[in-house]
Amino acid sequence: MSEKENLKSKAISGSIWSLIETFSVQIVQFIVGVVLARILEPKDYGLIALTGIFTSISAAITDGGFEKTLIQKKDISPLQISTIFYINVMLGAFMTLLLIVIAPFISTFFKAPALTPILQVISFGILLTSLAQTQQTLILKELQFKKISYIRIATSLIGGITGLILAFAGFGVWALVYSMLVPQIFRVVFFWIRSSWYPQLAFSFSAVKALIPYGMNILGSSIFFFMIQQFNTFIVGRYYTKENLGLFNRGNKFPDLVVSILQSVVLKMSLPIFAKLQDQPAQLLDAVKKTNKIVAFVSFPLLILLLIKAEDITILLFTEKWRGSIIFLQLFCVVKLIEPFISIHRELILAQGLAKLLFKIFIILSVLEMSLIFLVIRYGIIYLVAATFVSRVGQYLTYTVINSKRLGNVWTKELGWYKPYVVLTIFMSIIVILSEYMIIYSGINIPLILKLPLQLALGLITYIFLAFKFKVDEISLINTVISMATQKFKKTNTIN
């Protein structure tokens, strides 16, 4: 088998395992999330959202930019890997201690006294993450998605069960805290058990010195990335009530869920694959094109369905107390249409070893986005989301133009890649909207619990039918994945 065929086989196999993992994890998180949202209040979620500002940035600092460095570099010594592990753990311990100390000051800034103990307890998750970071990265580098899938599914179940037990026992916001922390403990145990690598009792800063420039650029980009990701939460948490922040955060959940699925199944594999093809421009461009088209094929119908049925979804799943989140759900569906493609182009820049270029671009774009948000925040939270959308469009165009020049591709051609999926999504939307009007004018009283699933199914069936009818490229890929999954299943049964 040639290197290209072997890489393709690993990519498809990885897609299958990532798909299994993603749907298993998301089903658990979806069920748990619905139950917890019906028990807890929006302000509880607002407090947890505030902790995310500091834990996400701290996690980026703890990584030190070494995760993507380990993946991108083809040759790396055992001494370098062990040194990276110890650096990650030391940074994790430092950031945990720092958050414990400054938690009271953060609580005062956000006028939320209850935030202090919550942030102090959650901060231990940063140290726990650092203890398994290197093992997970090495497994990912070798495209061994099966091991990662098992661990994520198991820890997701543990976290979900923990959250439900504590919520029903009346622990309130602490049900959310421990549903996040307990799985991280098991995650460390599982990765140490499943990994074939263990740190040596050796440390050499000089051994990793050559990796630091690349890593520091990634670190800078990661910090700015999480800052801009959490900037909206920071602004809403500072200038509006914690209930407003909870509604804002809830509205972002479902669109973010769609993007996270894509990141787990497609985007998680893009950097390793792009890195392996970095010296083959034609094959790299083909991989980028296929990745973009797969993301568009999946994300367009899902996000637009969420937008159209936002009110029904919110009221049915989370009750009337979450009605204020509907408008945010609809707006974030539009914002998230663009984000996966931005991520693909960032990974492409990193795969070519251009971390410094990415860092410079990201700083400029981040400053522009934050400035725009500051200009409109006085008018309301909706204007903040609108400013975010405008910024994302600018980011996408910037990254696309830069990568197109490097790959010898006209950037406008990339927009043409998405045309079939836009057309299919429009037809799907028309069918779903017409079904709503038909139900209204017929006078038939269909319970929401029946109407919503039927309309969602109608939309997806319409989209898939049209995809088969017009033979879009992704249908053949889906058939290949299904065929490989079936063969693996039969092979497993034969062995058993």
N, C-alpha and C positions, 0 to 999 in steps of 0.2 A: 504493500500500500504506500503510495507517495505521501510526502509530507502534507501536501494540500488536502488530499483525501482523508488523511488521518486527522487533520485539524477540523475538517468539515464533520467527520464522524463524531469527534469529541464535542464539537459545538452543538450538534443535534442531540447527542446523548445528554449533554448538559442542559439543553432546553427542556428535555423530557423531565429530568429530575428537578429542575428549577420550577417547572410547571406544577409538578406534584407537590413540591414543597410550598410554593406560593399559594396554591388553592387550599391546601391543608391548613396553613398558617392563617390565611385570610378568613377562612370559614370560622375557625376558632375565634379569632379576634373580632370578627363581625358579630357573632352570636354574643360573645362576652360584652362587646361594646354596646350593643343594643340594650342588653339587660342592665348594665351599669348606668347607662344614660337615663333609663326609665326610673332608676332608684335614686341616683345622685342629682345634684343641682348644677346649673350652668356655672355658678361661681366656683364649684369644686374643680371643674375642668379649666377654669380660668387660672387658678392657682398652679395647677400642674403645667399649664402652658407656659407660665412664667419661669418655672424651673428649667424648662427645655431651652430657654435662651442661654443659660449659663452652662448647662451640662453638655450641650452640643458643641459649643465653642471650646470648652475644656477638653472634650474628647478629641477634637481636632488637634489641639496643642499636645495632648498625650501621645497621639500617633506620631507627631513630629515629622510628618510627610514621608515616613518610611514605608507605609503600606504599599503605596503606588510605586515607590522606588524598588521594593523587592519584586514586584510584578514586572516592571519595565526592564530592569537589568537582567541580561541573559546569563551572566556569570557572576555568582556571588559566593563567597567562602563561608564555611561553617562559623569561623570566628566573627565575621561580619554579622551574620544572622544572630548569634548569641549576644553580641554587643547591642544590636538593635533591640532585642528583647529586654535587656536590662535598662536601656535608656527609656523605653516605653513604660516600664514598671515604675521607674523613679519619677518620671513625669506624671504618671497616674497618681502616685502617692502625694506628690506635691500639689496637684490641682485639687485633689480631694480635701487635703488639709486647708488649702486656701479658701475653698468654698465654705467649709465649716466655720472658718474665722470671720469671713465677710458676710455671711448669711444675714445677721441682724441689720447690717447697713443696707443690704439689698431690700429687705422687708420694709425698712423705713422709707426708702426711695419710692417704692411702689405703694406705700400706705396700706400694707397687708401684713399685720403682725403674725398671722397664722403661717406665713410663708417660711419663717425662720427654721422651725424644726423639720418641715417638709424638705426644704432644700438641703439641710444638713444630712438627713438620712439618705436622700436620693444621690447625694454626691459620692457615696461609697460605690455606686455603680461604675464610676469612672475608673477607679482602681481595679475593680473586677474585670472591666473590659480590657484593660492593659495587660492583664495576666494571660489572656487568650488571643490577643491581637496577632501575634506573630504566627502561631499555629494556624489560625484561620487563613491568614494571607498566603502561607505556603501551600495549603490545600487548594486555595483558589488559583494560585499560580499554575498548578498542574492540572487545572480544570476538573478536579475531583469533586464535582458538585453533589454526588450522592452522599458523601460524608456530611457535608454542610447541611444538606436537606434533612437528614435524620435528626441532627442536633437542633435545627431551628423548629422543626415540627414538635419535638419533645419539649423543648423549653417554652414554646408557645402554649402548649397544653398546660404545663405547670403554672405559667403565669395566669392563664385564664381561670383555672380552678382556684388559685389563690385569691384572685380578685373577687370572684363570685362568692366564695365562702365568707370573706371579710365584709363584703357589701351587705349580704343578707344578715350578717351578725351585727350590723349597725356601725361599722368602723368609718363610714363616710369617705372623706377624701383619702384616708389612709389605705383604703382598699385599692385605690389607683396607685399609690406609692409602692406598696409591697407587690402588686401585680407586675410592676416594672423591675423591682430589685431582686426578688426571689429567683426569677428565671436566669438572671445574670450569674448567680452563684452556680447554678447547675450548668450553665453554658461553659464556665471555666473548667468544671470537672469533666464534662463530655469532650471538650476539645483536647484536653490533656490526655484523655484515654484513647481517643480516636486518632490522634496525630502520631506520626512515626518520628517526629522531630522533638528533641528535648534540649534545653539550653545547656551549653558547656559551662563549667566553672572557670570561665575565661572572659576577660573584658579588655578591649583595646580601642580606645578612642581614635587612634591613628588609623586603624583598619577601616573605619567608616568615614574618615575625614573626606575622602574623595566623593562620597555619596551625599554629603551635606548640602552642597550648592543646589543640586537637583531637588533634594528633600525639602530644603528651606523654601524654595519657590512653590512647591506643592503645599507646604504648610501655610505659607502666606495666602495662597489661593483658597485653601480650605477654611482658614479663619475668616477671610472676607466672605466666602460662600455662606458659612453658617451665620455670620453677622447679618448678611442681607436676607437670608432665609428667615431669621428670627427678628429682623428689624421691625416688621409690621406688628408682631406680637409685642415687642418692646414698646412701641408707640401707643398701641391700643391699651396695653396694660398700664401705661403711665398716665394717659390723658382721659381714659374712660373707665367705667366700672368693671369689676372682675366678672360680672354677669355678661356685660357686653363682650368681653374677651372670650368668655366661654362660648357664646353664640357664634362669634367670629371664628373661633377655633373649630367648632362643630361643623360649620359650613365648609371648612376646608378639608374635612376628614375624608369624605367619599371621593372627591376628585384626586386627593392625594393618594388614596387607596389604589385607584386605577394606575397612577404613575408609579407607585411602589411595586405593583405587580409587573409592570413593564421593566422596571429596574432589576427586579429579581430574575425575570426570565430572559430578557434581552440585553439590557444595559450592563448587567453584572458581567456578562461575557465579552462585552465590546472591547474593553481595555486589553485583556489578555490576547484576544484575537487580533486586534489592531496592532498590538506590540509585535506579535509574531510576523505580521505582514508589512512592517514599517519599511523594509528595504525593497518591497515589490509594489510600486505605485499603482499599476493596473489592477492587481488583485485587491489592494487596499481600497481603491475607489469602488470596486465592485462590492466589497464587504460593507462599506459605508452606505452605499445605495440600498442594498438589501436590508440592512438594519433600519434605516429610515423608513422604508416602505412597510416593513413588518410592524413598526411602532404606529405608523399612520393607520394601517389596516385595523389594528386592535383598538387604539385610543379614540379615534374619531367617533365611531358609533357609540361606544360606552359613555364618553363624556357628554355627548349631545343627548343621549337618552336620559342621563342624570339631570341635565339642564331642563329638559321638557317636563319631566315628571318630578321635579324637585319638591313641590308642595306635597304631593301624595306620599312620596317616600318619607319625608320628614314627619308628617302627621301620623302615618301608620306605624312607623318604627319607634319614634321618640316621643310621641304625644304632643299636645298643644303647647306645652311649656317651652318647646324648642322652635316654635313658629318663627321667631325672630331670626333664626339661622338660615331660613329659606333663601333670602336674597343673596347671602354670602355663598351659599352652595351654588347658585346659578352663576354668579360672577366668577367664582374660582374654577368652574368648569371651563370657562373661556380662557382663563389664564393658563390652566394646566394643558390646554391643547398645544401650547408652544414649548413648555418646559422640557419634555423628553428629548426634543430635537436639539435644544441647547446643550443638554447633557452629553448627547452623542458627539457633538462637535468639540466639547471640552475634552472628552476622553480621547478623541482623535489627535488633538494637539499634544496631550500628554504622551500618547503612544509613540509619537515621533521624537520624544525627548525634549520638547520645547516648553518645559515647565516655566522658565523665566518669562517667555513671551505670554503664556497664559496668565501669569501673575500680574504683569503690567496691564494687560487688557482688562482683567477682572477688577483691578483697583479702579481704573477709570470708569468702567460701567457701573460699579457699585456706588461710587461717589455720586454719579449722575442720578442713579435711582433714588438714593437716600435724599438728595437735594430736592428732587421732584416730589417725593412724599412729604417732606417738610413744608413745601409750598402749598399743598392741598389739604393737609390733615385738619386744618381749622374748619373746613367745610363739612367734615363728617367722614365716617369710616368707609362709606361706599366710594368716596373720591380716592381714598388711599388704595383700594383694590384696583380702581381704574388706572391710577398712576403706575401701579405694579404691572398691569397689562401692557401699557405703553412702553415701559422699560424692557419687558421681556421681548417685545417685537424688535426693539432696537438691538438687544443682545443677540437675538437669533440672526438678524441680518449681518451684524458685525462678524460673528463667528463663521457664518456661511461664506462670506466674501473672502475671509482670510484662508480658510481651508480649501476653497475652490481654486485659489491661485496656486497653492502648494501642490494640489493634486492635478493641476492642469485641466480643471473642469469649469465650465461657465456656470456661475452660481445660480443664474435664472433657471437652468435646467433642473436644478433640485426642486424648485417649486412645481415643475411639471410632474415630478414623481408622485405627488400627492393628488393629482387631478381625479383619478378613478375613485379614490376613497371619499373625496369630497362629494362627488356626484352620487355615489351609493348612499352616503349619509343623508344627503338632502332628500332623496326618494324615501328612505326609511323614516325620516322626520315627518314628511307629509302624510305617510300612512298612519303613523301613531297619532298625529294631531287630528286627522280626519276621523279616526276611531273614537276619539274623545267627543267630538261634535255629534257623531252618530248616536252615541250613548245618551247624550244630553237631549237631543231632539226626539229620540224614540220614547223618552219618558220612562225607560226601564231603570229601576233602582237596583244597581249592582253594588254590593258591598265593596268598600275600598280594598279589603283584604283579598278579594277575587279579581277586581278590576285591574289593580296595579300589576300583578304578575302576568295577567293575560296580555296587557298592553306592552309590557317589557318583552315578553316572549314574541309577540307579533312583530315588534321592531327588529329584534335580533334575527328572527327567521327570515324576514324580508331582506335584511342586509346580506345574510349568508346565501339566500337563494339568488339574489342579484349577482353576488360575487361568483357563484358557480356559473350562472347564466352567461356572464361576460368574461369568464375565465381569467380572473385577475391572477397575477403571478403567485400570490401567497397561498392560493388553493393547492397548488402542487406541493408547496413546502409543508402545508398542513397534512396532506396525504402521506408525505414521506415520514413525518414525525409520528403519525398514527401507525404507519406500517412498522417503523422501528420499535415503537412501544409495544405493539402486538407481538412482534418477534421476541422481544425481551421477556414478555409475559409468558409466552409459550415455552421459551427456553428455561425459565425459572420453574414452571410446572413440570417440565420433563426431568429436570434435575431432582426435584422433590419426589 
